[in-house]
Each structure stands twice: as structure tokens, then as C-alpha cells.
């Protein structure tokens, strides 16, 4: 299948945003659990 380049960037950007949100949330709880934050 042929994918347009803008679609690749959009999917990559959305994935990066979701990934950042997940790790930001998990990381905050993890830091609180460790007593660092």
C-alpha cells in the first residue's frame, strides 16, 4: 500500500503525543511512589 508522506508524519506525531501523555502520567505516579517528586 502507498501512504502519503503527510499521513506518515501525522500518525507519527499523534503516536508521539499519546506516548508522551502515557509516560508523563505513569512517570509522575512512579516518582511519587519512589518519593522523588
C-alpha angles and dihedrals in degrees: 000000000000117000125196113241094235088056090054091052092045093051090046091050093048090047091050092050093049090045091051092049093049095046092042091055095042092043093053093052090044091052091048089049091052091045093238099118 
